[in-house]
Amino acid sequence: MTWRPAFEAAAEAAVHRLGPAHLRVLADRLGDGWPEQALRHAVPVPGFAETAGAVLAAQRTSGVPGVEAAAYLRGLAAGHAQRSAAVRIESVWSGPSTHPVPVRATAQVLIDLVTEARTELLLMTYSATKYPPLMAALASAVDRGVAVTVLVETLDGARGALNGAEPAAAFADVPGVQVWHWPVEQRVEDRAKMHAKIAVADRRLLLVSSANLTQSGVNKNIEAGLLVHGGTAPQRAAEHIAELQSRGVLTRFPVTSRGGGR
């Protein structure tokens, strides 16, 4: 059937971006014959309208009947829900290794996570410097169409605890990376910090670590973390950040300020 490649690709991208539950809502509404405008806004979460629109466009141009498209999306959602229910957790460490106790290294896990991303990648860090292997992996991710978002602390937000260039400057040479921050004026508590260190790929892999995105953080220091495969934690982390962005708590970092100015 000539419709399958294009429609399958759009549906696969949608399940990674939206998650099985939201894709099932789209499938049910499509099967019920909702008009396209209503379908695009069936779930009021950031990114749903654009992703649903891509699926509907692929369905329309490929001539797939609504009932068949809905059935395919339901099956895809069910399969991914079953796969996501299986959770696997690994320990991740930076610093010296020991042969009797094999553990995965933070640097390699981080690069692998970036390399595995196909549609969406989210990184959060307090401090950041240019770590060439990570920058190369991010550039490759952008080239293959991954939406890459990085959230960083700022010199103003750190209030003297960080020195040198803005952490955002580490990503200035990677075109296509969207850099976000937590503006000081949005911080209710005095001297609150943007201190999270996580990485999320396609809402299915989540790395939570004490390591900053620096050479010392991922290689030299003794840092510890957990890599979560599947389950709801990766999706919930990405959804939480998306909600903070949609509410204006997090905002885009000015491109002209990435070079190190406050």
Buried (B, 14 or more C-beta within 10 A) or exposed (E): EEBEEBBBEBBBBBBBBBBBBBBBBBBBBBBEEBEEEEBBEBBEBEBBBEBBBBBBBBBEEBEBEBEBBBBBBBEBBBEBBEEBEEEEEEEBBBBEEEEEEEEBBBBEBBBBBBEBBBBBBBBBBBBBBBBEBBBEBBBBBBEEEBBBBBBBBBBBBBEEEBEEBBBBBBBBEBEBBBBBBBBEEBBEEEEEBBBBBBBBBBBBBBBBBBBBBBBBBBBBBEBBBEBBBBBBBBBBBBBEBBEBBEEEBBBEBEEEBBEEEE
